[in-house]
Amino acid sequence: MAVQPIRLFGDPILRTPAQEVVDFDKELRKLVADLTETMRDAPGSGLAAPQIGVSLRVFTWWVDDELGHLCNPSLDLSEETQDGEEGCLSIPDLAFDTRRARRVVAKGFDMHGEPVTIEGSDLLARAIQHETDHLDGVLFIDRLDAATRKEAMKAIREAEWFGEPAPTVKVSPHSISAKWL
């Protein structure tokens, strides 16, 4: 397990839909461990693989002392919504009220390929939706109304970290094979 650099707004991988997980192997288990350690170190409520430069449909969450992960998620969302402050480790130190479904039923697989169903509401529902968006190349600022999104983009452009180059990884700890591309 190792803490990995978190990709920041502007890195193209954050806007690229991730590939389905097809191999539930040692490499995937290491990726889940790295995501978990990086998320907890940040600290954050969730972290998706693209945020550490790996284009696979897997994320971790840590909400109300519940730690988990999900591969290849599909979501069923409630019609009831919630507004709440939302931030992102890839857009540091900024948070904006964002509308999300209040409840979610997420289906997918664990790192061993076993089917998993997660039911959550409020903060857990928000985290699962936020991380699944990352897997689709969507950032939470995309869900803001026009005026708030304009305010968010201004704050991003003024942030100290904005425009910094993406981290250079000499040797990735996760193999990238053609089946993942």
Residue, then its C-alpha position, 0 to 999 in steps of 0.5 A: m500500500a502506498v499514498q499516491p499523488i492525487r490528480l488535480f482539476g485540469d488533468p485530462i484523466l479526470r474528464t475521461p470515462a474509466q474502463e470496466v474492471v475485468d480482472f479481479d486480481k492482485e493488481l486490483r487489490k493493490l489499487v484498492a489498498d492504494l486508493t484507501e490509504t491515499m483517501r484516508d491520508a488526504p483525508g477524504s470521504g471518497l476517492a476514485a481510481p482516475q484521481i490517482g491516474v488509473s482509468l478503471r471503474v473502482f472507488t473507495w469511500w470512508v463515511d461515518d467510520e464505514l470504509g468500503h470500495l466498489c467496482n463497476p458501479s451502477l446506481d439507482l437514485s431516489e427521486e428525493t433530493q438533497d442540497g449540501e456542501e460538496g468538495c473534491l480532493s481533485i479541486p482542493d480547498l473549495a466546496f459548493d452546495t450541490r444537489r444530489a439524490r438523497r438515497v442510492v442503491a449501488k450495485g457492483f463488485d468487490m475487489h474479489g469479483e463478488p457481487v455487492t449492493i450498497e444502500g446509503s442515504d445523505l452523506l454516503a449517498r452523496a459520496i457514492q454519486h460523487e465517486t461514480d461521477h468521477l468514473d464517468g469523467v464528470l466533476f461535481i462542478d458540472r452539477l452546479d447551476a450556471a451562476t455557482r459554476k461560474e463562481a467555482m471556476k473563478a475560485i479554481r483559476e485563483a487557487e494556488w494549485f491551479g495550473e500545476p503540472a500533473p504529477t509525473v509517475k516514473v513507474s506506475p505501481h499498477s500495470i496498464s494492459a490493453k484490455w484496460l484501455 
